[in-house]
Amino acid sequence: MRADRLVSLVLLLRRHGRLSATALARELEVSTRTVLRDVEALSAAGVPVYAERGRHGGFALLPGFRTELTGLNHDEALALLVAGSRRGAQAFGLGAALASAMRKVVDALPESYRATATGAAERLLVDPETDLLSRRLVTEEVPDDTVAVVRRAVFAGHRLRIRYAAAGQAPQWRTVDPIGLVTARGQGYLPATRSGADRTYRLSRVLAAEALPEPARRPDRVDLDRVWQERGTRFRTGGDQVAVLVRVDPARRDELVGTALAVLTEEAEADGRLRLEVTFQDSRHAEWALWRLATHAEALAPRWLRTSLRDRAAAIAARYGEPATHHRIAAVDIPDTDTRPRHDRSTT
């Protein structure tokens, strides 16, 4: 759209001070003739663009010129309004800052975009607090003052002293070299090193934090996405994990894979079912994952898992094979309030 291009032209001149028609054409991906027409249009609209001739000439804005143009088109503004993950911001103690930033974005929008962008943002839902089964997605609470200390140390590149409560252990003070901050499923994590060894700390278990004056022992640059993936791989392949050979209905394959730590092998069988070798965190995790799939999956190995699932099924069958011992529940007549003919009713 031409309006977007005119805004971009002004922003380019504000950023660089002076640009030739050729340079502007290259940045805007248009011809130099189009740039000249756009400059004339801006001048006619009252934007003080002037031309400087000569070898080092070009177009520039009059010194001191300010404009309220943000450079955002409608879709860009909408993307900003919906892309900020409130759950992620809260995990890092930035919930209030996110809300303030979004208000400033809306206030800075051109009037023609403001109403439509904010109205459209209300039609989109990102990171809901519950899923379709009304299961609440838990975001662990982290004290703002504690996470603020951690956040500042990460950005400043200083070492940290944290009082950390690991699962099943008494809280202890530890000195760490912070690498970055990660949010996953609403939980905040601090990837760090301790005495040179990789460590990952859950922010909700950091009870107190102190930034130390000495610099952190870490590289100047980091690929945090790669670091997180590598640590996730080590987590999935370490500890007391168990490998299970499973035959599963293809319709429930994603459900099985979603609960497993990793898929080692996968192949289709002649009857259409899938045979997978997957890993689980421990024996209880494996039993829970296979039990919830009922007859849609069969654990082929190890034998102890088959025995455990069989014994559990037998116990359930025995329980429900016995006569009920509870009081009878009186039948209640529920009036049929649906006035449609029965042959017209459908299940939704």
N, C-alpha and C positions, 0 to 999 in steps of 0.2 A: 504494500500500500504506500502511496506517495507520502501521506502524512507521517507514517513511521520513518520513511527515508529522510524527510526534512528534519525530524527530531534527531535522527542519528547524525545528520550532517552538522547540526548545531553542537551536539555533544562532542563530536570529533574535533571541531574547532576550539571548543572550550578546553579540551584535554591537551591538544598539541600546540595551540596558539596560532600556527600558520601552516596551511597545507596547500599544495598545488592542486589544480583541477585533476591532473593525472592521478595523484595520490588519493584524492577523494573518490575518484571513479573506481580505483582499485579496492578501496575499503568498502565502498557501497555496492560493488559489483554491478556497475552501470557504465554507460559511456560518458566521455567528457562532455558531450553535448547535453546529456541529461543533467549533469552536475551544474552546468552553466544555467540551464532553465530553472533548476531548483534554487540556485543562488538568487536569481531574479525574483522568484516567488517569495523567498524569505525577505528580501529587501522591500518588496511591495507590501508585505505583512508587517513591516516595522522593525524587523530584526536587523540590527546594524552590522551587516556583512560588507566589508570593503575589500577591494582588490589591490594588491601591491605588485607593481610591474617589475620586470627585471629578471636577472638570472636566478635569484633566490626569492622571487616573489611568490605570490599565491593568494589565497583568501584567508581572512582573519576577522575576528569580532572586535568591535571597539573595546578598548580597555575598560574594565569595570562593569561590562554588561553582565547582567544576571537574568536568569529566567527560571520559572518554576517548573519548566518541562522536566520530567523525570526520565524520559526515554523509554518508558514502559508502554507497550501496546496492551490491548485487552488481555490476550492470552498470557503474556508475561506477568502482568499484575495478578491474574488469577492463579498462576503457578506459584507465585510468592505467597499468596494468601493461604493456599492449601498445602504447600510443601513443608512448611515448618511443623515438625513432629512435636506436638505438645508433650507426649509421653517421653520422647528423647530429651527434650529441653528440661523437663522436670527431673529426669535422672541425673542431669549435670547441674541442677540448681539454677537453671536459666528460665524457668517458667514465666516469671514476672517480666524478664527482659524480652522474651519472645512476644508476649502480649503487647508490651510497649512498642516493640519494633513493628508489629503488624498494624498498630494504630497509626504509626508514622507513615507507613507505606500507603495506607488508605488515604490519609490526609494529603499526601503528596501527589496523589493521582489527579490527572485532569478531570474536570467535572464530568465530561462525557463518558469517562470510564468508571468513575467511582461507584455509581449506583448499580451498573450492570455487573461489575466485577464482584462487589460484595454480595449482591443477590445470587450470583452464580456460585460463589464460594459456599453459600448456605446449602446448596444442592449436592455438595460433595462431602463424603465422610472419610477421613483418613485416621487409621489407628483407633477404631472404636474400643470402648472399655470392655465390651462383652462380645462374644461370638454369637452365632445363630442359635446355639443351645443355651443361651443366657449364662454361659460360664464366664465369670469375671476374669479378665486378663490382669493379673496382679502386677502393679508397679510398686516396687519396694521404696519405702520412704527413706530419704537420706537428709539429715539436717543440713540446711542451707549453709550455715557457717562452716561446717566441716568440709563439704564438697567444694566450697569457695576456696578454701586453703589448698585443697588438692588441685583444683583447676588452675590456680595462679602458679603453683609450683610446676605443673606440667608445661604451661605456656612460657614461664620464665626460665625453665631448664634447671631448676634447683632440686636438690635431694629432698626427700620427704621422710619424716618420722611419723608413723601411723600406729595407732592402737587398734589392733585388728582382732576380731573374734572369729576365728576359723570354726567350721562346723565341728561340734563335739569337743572343742578345746576352750580353755580359759583365755580371755583376752590377753594379748601380749603386745609390747612395743617392738616395732621393727623399722629399720632404716632401709629405704628402698630408693632406687633410681627410676623415676617415672618415665614412661615412653609416650603414653597418650591416654586418651579416654575413648571408650567404646560403649555404645548402647545397643542391646540386643533384646528384643521382645520386652521392651520397657525396663530392662535392668541395666544399671550402669556398671562398668568394669574399668579397672585401672591396670593395663598391661605395664609391667615394670620388670626390673631385674633386682635381685638381692644377692650381694656377694658374687655377682657375675652370673647367677643362675636365673633362668626365666621364671617369672611368677606372674599370676593374674589374680587380682584382688577384686572381690565384689564390693562396690561402694557402700551398699547397705550394711556391710559388716565392719566398716571403718568407723570406730566409735569416737576417735579424736585424731587430729592431724596437726603437725607442725612443719612449716617450711624451714629448711636449714639453709644457711648462707652459702655453702659450698655448691658448686655446679654439679649437676647430675652426670654420671658416667654413662653417656649414651651418644650415638652418632648424631651429627648435625642434622641430617635428613633421615626421614623414615617413611617407608611404605606401610602405613598402618593396616591397610586392608590385607596385604601379604602376611604381616606379622600375625594378625588375628586368624587367618586361614591356617597358617602353620601351627599355631597353638591349638586350634580346634582339631587338626588332624592328629596331633600328639595325644590330645585328650581322648579322642575316639578310639585310639589304638593302644592305649595303656591301661594300667590298673588290673582289676580282677574281671576283665571282660570275658564274655563267653561267645563262641561262634555257634550258630544254630542253622541247620539245614531245614528249609521250610518249603512245603508245597502249598500254593495259595491261589485262590480264585483271582483272575486278572482284575475283576471289579474291585477287589479289596487290596490290590497290590500297593497303591499309594498309601493306604492307611498303615500297612505293615512297615513300609519303608519310612514313613513319617515318624514311627516310634523307635526305629532301630538307630544305632549310631552310624553304621556304615553298611553298604552292600558290597560284598566281596565277589560274588559270582551271580549270574542270572541266566536262565535258559528256559525256553518254552518246551513243554512236554506234548506228546502226541494227542492227549485229550483236551488240550487248550489251556490247561493250568500252567502256572509258572513255578519253577524250582529255583529258589534263591538261597544263597548262603549269606547270612547277615550277622552282625555282632550287636550284642546288648551290653549294658553297663555291668550287670551281674546276673545271677540266677533268678533273683526275684523280678528283675526288669524283664527278663526273657519270658518267665511264666505269665506275668501280667499281660504282656503284649500279645502272646498267643491265645490266652484265655479270652480276651475281649473280642477276638475274631471268630470265636465259636467254631462251627463246622466249615467256615469258609477258608480255614487254614489248617494244615496238619504239620506238626513238628516231626520230622523224620529222624533227626539226631540233634543232640545226644540222647541216649536212652533214659537218663535220669529225668530229662524234661518230659518225655512221653509218659513216664511212670507218674510223675507229679501231676500232670494234667489229667491223666486217667483217674487217679485217686481223688482229685478234686471233683471231677464229674460224677464219680460214683457216690461221693458223699452228698452232693446236691440231689442226685436221683433218689438216694435213700431217704433224705429228708422229706422230699415231696411225695414219696411213695407211702409215707405214714399218714394215718387219719389226722385231719386237722384237729388241734386241741383248743383253738381259740373260740370265743363266743361267735355265734352266727351274726353276721351283719344283716340287719333287717333290710329287705328290699324297699327301695324308694321309687315311687312313681314320678318320673320326670315328664312334665307336659311337653308335648311336641308343639313347638312354637313356629315351626317352619310351615308356612301356608301353601307352599308350592305342591303340586301333585307329585307323588313319590317317584314316578317314572321320569320327572324332570330334574330330580336332585342329582347333583354330582359332587364328588369329593374334591376339595381344594387343598 
